[in-house]
């Protein structure tokens, strides 16, 4: 069996929602259905038919879950009685398929809901599947009126499977006055030390410090120089979604008493794809944009300040590299806030934690 197919969890039903066929006739009907859909898609490509569209801009889903999708249809093609055929393909083999009849919709607002039961995947495996859609006419013509083919990425629920020893070696410490981040990490089985006063970390063996969302410089004025100092002394610091306030940024040529990093990088959403191309970089369920906080640059009496906020301008990712292993990352992606909405937030956190301890180029 192909390697991709081995990623399917045998304990999950790859054809959920569809009874398993029995007998030669049932197998033949399934084979004909798959052949018809494949033929329709090939014919559609050659005929340059109109394209269907999914209103969901993300491609990451939990394996074993039901994907609730919204299909936008060409209004002039979606006649009453048209059929929407779909299939999930793994290495050109259909593992699930279905069809539904469409009802009339208002002009210019044609669309339908589609629910697809996704196969379960094994722990530690991320599997691509291809979703194919074809809009078929009521008359039953073989050439579809519109088509779509999109790669979906299926993730297991646990992003830390098989990685607990590496996490222990990182010496994770968490500053989280509100408690939500600590609870999520505890439920995920992540080993960490809860820290009330980050000043107590200074002088300890370097580790990875996570500052939870909701912490603001406006109410924690001494936090910024402390975090920069920890990174300069070899700690890895990850501050998730800073809630507000402003602070001088070292290493940008302006005068400051803070230790200067070797490099400072400002990145947009594209940093997500650089960390892991399988993760959604432009949109997360359910609200679209994955960004909850950005850093805005401004000048103040000869200094360069970074101001944290939730507006549309600024940088959601700022990374400072210090000599040795020290790193400080300001991450404005809604990792904790969207933890349950889809797989990308939790797998992004796992990837960032790995990246923090990787050797610098």
Secondary structure, 3 states (H helix, E strand, C coil): CCHHHHCECCCCCCCCCCCCCCHHHHHHHHHHHHHHHHHHHHHHHHHCCEECEECCCCCEEECCCEEEEEEECCCCCCCCCCEEEEEEEECCEEEEEEEEECCCCCCCCCEEEEEEECCCECCCCCEEEEEEEEEECCCCCCCCCEEEEEEEEEECCCCCCCCHHHHHHHCEEEECCCCHHHHHHHHCCCCCEECCCHHHHCCCCCCEEEECCCCCCCCCCCHHHHHHHHHHCCCEEEEECCCCEEEECCCCCCCCCCCCCCEEEEECCHHHHHHCCCCCCCCECCCECCECCEEEEEEECCEEEEEEECCCCCECEEEEECCCCCEEEEECECCCCCCCCCHHHHHHHHHHHHHHCCCCC
